[in-house]
Amino acid sequence: MTAHHRLCESMPAYREARVAMERRTADLIATGCMMREKRLLFRIKVVVHILYHDANQRLAAGQVRSQIEVLNRDFRLKNSNRRSIPRPWRSLAADAGVEFELATVDPFGQPTKGITYHKTDRISFGTGDSVKSSGSGGVEPWDPHRYLNIWVAPLTGGLLGYAQFPGGPEETDGVVISYTAFGKRGTTVPPFHRGRTATHEIGHYLNLFHLWGDMPDCGGTDYCCDTPTQKYPNYGKPAFPRISCENGPHGDMFMNYMDYSDDEVLCLFTEAQAARIVATLTGPRASLAPGPTPLP
């Protein structure tokens, strides 16, 4: 949200685009266009830009592939820990119909493995988008209309990652993840060692908000009718039910990917969140996954 607020303050066009997108998303869902009777499968090409200052930050290809596997399980409701969803919410858990694959062709039409490596003089990066420019120690994105760009780098101050919502500038579009929280092996550090940071941040990239609406007074919203109102983000491994904002008997949906609980706790998107994802992939990010097919 730090990056989002910075863009809102510095770019009037971004603010206007965000307002227009929320109106369109609400209209689509309200008119039934996104009620998901016709389930679609969207396939997104991914490029992972790895920036490393020290050799131990240079992720192996296997670690990158492990993250793609996590994303494909999480967004298709094939994650093994889905069985831990509390009974009252099991019917709300959604297959969002999104799959990810590392790019096989680069922007110039040349074969690629979907991973780029760049040694940097920067010790760490923050939320100011310097990781996305070679002039500030980072690397520019590939065409964001065709690829989901993910930058993996050493981040400052315990930052796990951040994303850009739809509607922002092309030169900074994508997701940034700490090298300590990307994938399921290698450089990952518990409790963020199961790939859920990327699941969370790509949720933002596809226009999902935090469950508490980033307002600690029970007045925030994530614009999803099936996620309970909650007061704060949750951390660690909360016990069910965790009550806030008079949302009993079931309390906060702290196991939702858009909360801050530990990786092993997070296990679902809801149907309303999936509807917002579909609205994004048929709207502002339609070029990213052209020609969706019916879900098998």
Salt bridges, closest charged atoms under 4 A:
GLU22 OE2 - ARG18 NH2 3.53
GLU22 OE2 - ARG276 NH2 2.76
ASP54 OD1 - HIS53 ND1 3.05
ASP74 OD2 - ARG196 NE 2.84
ASP95 OD1 - ARG76 NE 2.75
GLU99 OE1 - ARG43 NE 3.98
GLU99 OE2 - ARG76 NH1 2.58
GLU101 OE2 - LYS45 NZ 2.87
ASP129 OD2 - ARG6 NH2 3.20
ASP129 OD1 - LYS132 NZ 2.90
GLU170 OE2 - HIS145 NE2 2.79
ASP173 OD2 - ARG285 NH1 2.75
ASP214 OD2 - HIS210 ND1 3.03
GLU264 OE1 - LYS237 NZ 3.26
GLU271 OE1 - ARG36 NE 2.93
GLU271 OE2 - ARG39 NH1 3.54
